[in-house]
């Protein structure tokens, strides 16, 4: 039996230790440089203030021009290439832009329009057109699917920023600095095995990552068992050592004893990040459509964009983006400022609010399960299930403001909602399977544990030490595997 333990560990290690070494090294890079994305802070910082003199067509006209057959999931108004545009999002379909001055639906974006959008993003930088792509190294995210094809523009700014511009709306949807692009070649791009997506293996990518991680977990478990079996606690070997190995084999043995458990949990949690075999997908997901209370139609928004800007301006609030939102069937216009602040204009009474009343969100949430039990609480501090991460991290761009309203339902999946009191946005549904994922992925993989996250650089030291230990373990395994193959 022991012989088979050794053989399985050896040959799995020969095939996988190089991947492990790459994962540990690239993981350390990802601690500080994440995959390129346009964060809300960057988005609003580069938008000009909305100025709607002699503008705009009413929302009903814009909706009919965009798509008379479907109701949009989102409606926004921003300046694009120096002109105001309504932007409409439709689930499973391409985004649509309507010129707010004329009410005409815009055709696909060409070179000149892409350059104009880039000049708005950074008026002081020279912009060079780099062509259109459907997907490339820095645009693998599924969040960009509604904007493809993407127009690329290179800025001659201090960061050598590459912009990705929606081929349908002209909006800048991603930026990637030279530093991000350079480090990501040995960071997230390598960590997530994205090179496989550029050689025709896109359909196999998910399964490749899952089964490599599964094999890596088995390899590490076998190594831990062997490491314990080969370590002599009571009587040392003839050499006087507790380990029978020398050189790289000794490094591998002792490294495994010191960091083996952490390596097992890290590989296993990486596997869990892929939601293998849909383990964390609910069998009966909560239908939250009733929270909105109806489709986004012009009838719910009697006040125009100009009136909204005027009322925001009376409070010294200079909106750069307007967002139309329904909460429990009531219409609200959300204004976003450059510094990330928001204000909400109620369509019912024309009042401008800094935060929505808690009872408004509770009534809208109760409509999801009218006859079900619901409990709500207002969180004033972060906790294990609601917390903020650094912007560059995988989900760090998602705003997690405080206070926030948490609603718990007594449905089969014990679903929780987090509702933003500042905008009314539903920040996510956290049901039982997703809470399990929080433990098995976020906690074990990136140590999203508040006592560590809030005590940096303690978190940094822990993650780097752990990663270096895993790197020593993996590199020594690569050397041993190479030597075995050479024989």
N, C-alpha and C positions, 0 to 999 in steps of 0.2 A: 504493500500500500504506500509506504514512504517513497518508494522508487517512482510511482506514478505522480505523487505530489511534486517531486523534483522535476520530472519530465514536463509536466503541464506548466509549472512555473517557468521553467527554462525557456520553453519554446514560445509560450505566450509573451515572455519578456523580450525575446529576440525580435518578435514582430511588433511589440507595442512600446518598448522603452523609449524609442526615438520620439514617438508621439507624446509620451508622457513628459519628456524633457522639453519639447516645444510648448506643451500646454503650461507647464510650470513657469517657463521663462516668459512666454507671452502674457500669462496671468499677472506677472509682476509689472509689466508695461501697462496693462489695463488698469492697474491701481491708480494711475495718474493721467493716462491719455485714453479716452474712450473712442469708440467708433464715431466718425463724423455725424453730426446732426445739427439742425437749426433749433436752438432752444427758444422758449418763449421770450426770454430776456433779450436774446439777439434779434429775434423777429421784431419785437416792438421797438427796440433801440434804433433799428434801421428804417422804420416806417416814418414818413413825414406826417405832420399833423393834418387831419382831415379838413379840407377847405372846400365848401360846397356852394360857392357863389354861383348863381344862375344854374343850379343843379338841385335836385336830381329827379329823374322820372320816379313815379311812385312804385312801391314794392309790387303791387299787383301787375303792373306792366312788365316789370323786370322778371317776375315769375313766369308770365306767359311767354316771354321771349326765350327764357332759359329752357323750359320743358313744360309744355301745357298738359302733358299726360301724367307726370309723376310729381309727387310732393318731395321737396328736398329734406335731407336730414340736418342740414346746417345752412345758414345764410349769414354772410359777413359783408361788410363794406370797408374797403381800404383804398389807398392810393397805390396804383400800379403804373409804373413808367410815367408818373406825373399826372395821371388822370384817375378819377374815382371809378371804381368797378365794384359791382355786386358779384360775389363769389358764392356759388351754390355747390353743395356736396350731396351726391346721391350714392347710397350704399351699392357697391358692386358695379358702379358706372363711373365714367370719367367726370372730373369736375367741370363746371361750366362758369364762364365769366360773361357778364353783361355790362356794356358801357353805361354807366349811371347817367351820363349826359344825354345820350340818344335813345337808350333802351334797346339797342341792337346787341344781339348775341355775337360774341367775338369768335372769329375763326382761329384755327391753330396758330400758335405763336411762331413768327419767323425770326430770322437773324437780327433784323433791326430792332424789333420789339424786345428781344432778349437783351440786347445791348442797352436799350433804354431802361429796362428794369434794373440791370446791373449798375447803371449810373445813378439811379435813385438810391440803391442800396449803399453806395459809397461815391458821392459826387466828386471827391477829390482824387480818385484812383483811375488810371487808364484801364480800359476794359478791352479784352481781346476775345473774339468769338472762337470757341473750340468745338463747335458742331453739336449735333443731337445724338443722344444715345437712348436706348430703351433701358439698359441696366449696365453698370460697370462696377469697378472695385469699390467705390464709395457710395453706391446707391442700391444696395441689395435689399434694403428695408421694404417690407410689404406695405408700410404706411405710405409709400410713394406711388403705389400702383395706380391710384386715380389720377396722377399727374403725368404719367408717361405718355409719350416720349418726353425726355428731359433735355432742355437746351443748356449747354455748358458755356460759361463765360469765365475767363481767367482775369483776375484783378491784379494790377501791378501795385499792390499796397504793401505795407510792411510785412504782412503775414503770407503773402503770395496766395490769397484766398481763391479757391475754385468754387464758383457758384453753380448751383443746379436750379433751373427755372422751369416751372410747370409749362408743358407744351400746350396746355389748354387755357390757362388763366394768365400767364405771364408773371405769376407771383414767385418770388424766391422761396424755395422749399428746403434747400440744404446748402450749407457752406462747409468747406473743408480746407483748413489752412495747410500750408506746407508742412508745418510741424505735425499736425494730425495725420496727414497722408504718410509722412516718413515713418513715424513711430508705429502706425497701424500696420505697416507691412510686417512688423515683428510683434504686433499686438493683437487687436481684435480680429483683423483679417486672417491672421495665422491661427489664432486660438479657436475660432469657429470653423476652421477648415474651409474658408471661403475660396481658396484656390481651386477646390473641386467644383465650384459653381461656374468656373470659367472654361471648363473643358468638356462641357456637354453632360455633366453628371448632376445637374440641378435636381432632377427627379429622385436621385438616389441619395442626395446630400443628407437629408434628415436621418434615414436609416443607417447610413455609414457612421454618422456621429453617434447614434444610439448604440449600435452594436460594437463599435470600437470602445465606447465607454463601458459597456457591459463586460466585454472581454478584459478591459483594464481593471475593473473592480474585482473580477475573479482572480486575475493575476496577482493583485495586491493582497487579497485574502490568503491565497496559497503561500505567498511570500511571508506573510506574518506568521502563519502556522509553522513553516519551515524555520524561520528565524528563531522562534521560541524553542523548537525542538533541538536546534543546533547550539543553543547557548547553554553552557553548563554553569549552574548556580553554585553547586556544592563542590564538585571536584573538577578543577581546570584540566585542560588538555596537557600533553607532555611538554608543550612549549611554555606552559604557565599561563596561557591566555584562556579566557572564557570562550573565545571564538576560535573555531578551527581554521579560519581563513587568513589569508595575507593579501597585502596590496589592495587592488580595487575590490576584490571579493570581500575583504574585511570592511572597507568603507561601506559597501553595499549591505553587509550584514548588520553592522552597528547602526547605520543610517535607517535601515528598516525597523530596527527595534525602537529607535528614538522617534521616528516620524511615520512609521507604518500605519498607525491608527488614523492619523490625520490624513495621510495619503488615501487611505480607503474611503474615508468620509468625503474627501474632496472629489475623488473620481466618481463616487456614487452620486453625490449631489449634482455634479456636472451632468450625469445621465438624467437625473430628475429634471434638470432645466429644460430638457427637450420634450417634457410631457410624454414619455414613451407609452405607446399603446393606449394613449388618452386616459392615463390613470387619474389625472386631475381635471378631467372634463366631466361636468355634472351630467347625470343621467336624466335629470329633470330640472334644467336651468330655470331660474326665475324670470318670467316675462315682465320686463320693466317698462314696456311701452306706455303703460297707463300713467306713468309719472309725468310725461309730457302733457297728456290730456287731450291729444288730438294732433292733426297734421299742422305743419307750419304754413299758414295761409295769410294773405294780406288782411283779412277781416279781423284778425286778432291784434293788429298793430295800427290803430288809427292815427297815431302820431308819426310824422315823417322824420326822416333822417335829419333834415335841417332843424326841425323843432327840437329834436333830441340834442343836437350839438349846441343849440342856443341855451337849453336848460342846463346842460353840463357846464357850458361856459360861464353861466351866472354864478357857479360855485368855484370858478377858477380851475376847472378840470378840462384839460385839452386832449380830447380823444384822438387816438391814431387809428383805432379800429372800432367799428360797431358790429355787434353780434345780436341777431334776433333769437330770442329764446322763449319757449312755452314751458310753464311750470304749472301743472295741474289745470291746464286749459287757459291760464291767464298769461297775457303777453308781457314781456319785458325786453328792454333794449339794454344790452350790457356794453359799456364803454371801456376801452382799454387805453391806458396812457403809456408813454414811453418808459417810465420807471417801473412798470408792472402793476401800478395801482388800477383799481377798477371802480366804476360806479354803475348803478342799476337804475334805469328809468322805468317806473311802473306805467303801463298803458292804462290802467284803471283810473288813477287819480293824478297822473303827471308828476308824482313826487320822485325826486332823485335820492336814492338810498346808498349808503356805504355798504350796508349788509342787509340781506333779506330777513324778514322776521322768521323766527324758528317755526312758528305754527304754520306758515305758508308751505314750507318744505315738508313738514310732517303730514299735512293734509294731502299733498301731492303723492307722498310715499304711501300713505294708507290706501290710496286708490289702486295700488298694485295688487294688494290683497284686501279687498274691502271687508271681508268677513274674518280675516285672519288676525291673530295676535301680533301686535307690533310694540316694540319698546325702543325708545330713543334716548340718547344722551349727548350732551355737548362736550366734546373733548377740548380742554384748554392746554394740554401738553401732549407730546408724542407718546405712543406706547408701542407694544410689540407688533401690532398690525397696522399702525398708521404712523409713518415717520418719513423724514426727508433724507435724501442722499445727495452727494455731490453731483453737480451738473453733468460731469463727464461720464458718470457711471451709467449702466445700461438703462435704468429707469429714472435717473436723476433729473431729467428734464421735465418730468411731471411735477407740477406745482403742488405742494402739500402745505397749504396755509393753515394757520390756527386762528380762532377756533374752527372746528369742523363738527358737523352733525353726523353721528353714527346711528343708523336705524337697524334694528335686529328684528327679523321675522321668524315666526314659529312655523315655517314651511318645512317640507321634508329635507331640504338641504341646509336648514338653519342659516339662511342667507343674511348677510350684512350689507348695508349700503353706506358709503361715505358721501355726504352731500356738502358741497362748498357753499358756505353761508354768504360768500361775497358775490357769487355769480349764479347760484342755483344749479351748477353743473353736478351731474352724478359722476363722481370720481372713480367709481368702480363697484362691482359686485363681488363680495368676498364670501363665497359659500364654503361649506365644509371641505370639499376637495382642494380648494385654493388655499385654505388655511393650513391644510396638511402640506401643500407645496411650499408654503412660507417657511415651515420647519425644515423640510427635507432639501430645499434648494437654497433659499436666501440666507438662512441661518448657517447651514453647514458649508456652503460654498464661498460666500463673501462675508461671513460673520457679521450679518446685519443684527447686531445686538447692541441696544442703546448704551449700556455701560462702556462698551468699547468705542462705538461710533461717536459718542459725545466726549471722549477722552483722547482725542488725537493729540500727539502722535503714538499713543499706546496701540491703537488699532493698526497703524502703519507698521510698527515694530513687530507686532504679532503676525501680520500677514506676510511681511518680508521674511521673517525667520522661518515661518512655516513653508513658504515657497522655496527658500534656499535649501531647506532640508529635503523637500521633494525633488529639487533639481539635482542635489548630490546623489540621492537614491536613484534617479532616472539615468543620469549621465554614467554613473558607475555600472548600471545595468546595460547601457549601450556598449560600453567597453567590453564587458564580459561576454555579451552576445556576439560582438564582432570577433573576439578571440575564439569563441566556440565555432563560429562559422568558418574562420580561417583554418581551423584544424580539419 
